[in-house]
């Protein structure tokens, strides 16, 4: 849904990408930094009971994780360092990042375990549906309501609001669960139609 906006954001990150590349960072290293920030976000979710300001920190580090996730692709494209393994690693680390953050939210008691599990399953299946469909030759980018950019925005916004209203993140997880699984359904229908056209 936000794929076109993401492309504009990535094009605006060229200066930052060049700076990081000049310092010596490779796309894969930037992917590693991204998952490190996601891990820190998860840790802040786990200890939010000690100080509600940790929720602000969690949202900040999860946004940073998404920022570096965008930067690694920009560096790879600008400097011709796009590789099959790099794309695989980036996707794999994104799944670990999403999983750790959502599991941390569940473990911290910030949401109902059922809805947290549904959000986790939906988030993973959104990416799996795209990978499986594109392996079969069907373009899947921008199909569906809740790609990774939308998921990061939903979680970080709900987390910031939860600093003032502690049920906000619980509702955010419910929204995430519904939208991610709806996206899986959208992608399944899109692939079904694409495969039928190909067969005909």
Rosetta blueprint (number, residue, H / E / L):
1 X L
2 X L
3 X H
4 X H
5 X H
6 X H
7 X H
8 X H
9 X H
10 X H
11 X H
12 X H
13 X L
14 X H
15 X H
16 X H
17 X H
18 X H
19 X H
20 X H
21 X H
22 X H
23 X H
24 X L
25 X L
26 X L
27 X H
28 X H
29 X H
30 X H
31 X H
32 X H
33 X H
34 X H
35 X H
36 X H
37 X H
38 X H
39 X H
40 X H
41 X H
42 X H
43 X H
44 X H
45 X H
46 X H
47 X L
48 X H
49 X H
50 X H
51 X L
52 X L
53 X H
54 X H
55 X H
56 X H
57 X H
58 X H
59 X H
60 X H
61 X H
62 X H
63 X H
64 X H
65 X H
66 X H
67 X H
68 X H
69 X H
70 X H
71 X H
72 X H
73 X H
74 X H
75 X H
76 X H
77 X H
78 X H
79 X L
80 X L
81 X L
82 X L
83 X L
84 X H
85 X H
86 X H
87 X H
88 X H
89 X H
90 X H
91 X H
92 X H
93 X H
94 X H
95 X H
96 X H
97 X H
98 X H
99 X H
100 X H
101 X H
102 X H
103 X H
104 X H
105 X H
106 X H
107 X H
108 X L
109 X L
110 X L
111 X L
112 X L
113 X H
114 X H
115 X H
116 X H
117 X H
118 X H
119 X H
120 X H
121 X H
122 X H
123 X H
124 X H
125 X H
126 X H
127 X H
128 X H
129 X H
130 X H
131 X H
132 X H
133 X H
134 X H
135 X H
136 X L
137 X L
138 X L
139 X L
140 X L
141 X L
142 X L
143 X L
144 X L
145 X L
146 X L
147 X L
148 X H
149 X H
150 X H
151 X H
152 X H
153 X H
154 X H
155 X H
156 X H
157 X H
158 X H
159 X H
160 X H
161 X H
162 X H
163 X L
164 X L
165 X L
166 X L
167 X L
168 X H
169 X H
170 X H
171 X H
172 X H
173 X H
174 X H
175 X H
176 X H
177 X H
178 X H
179 X H
180 X H
181 X H
182 X H
183 X H
184 X H
185 X H
186 X H
187 X H
188 X H
189 X H
190 X H
191 X H
192 X H
193 X H
194 X H
195 X H
196 X H
197 X H
198 X H
199 X H
200 X L
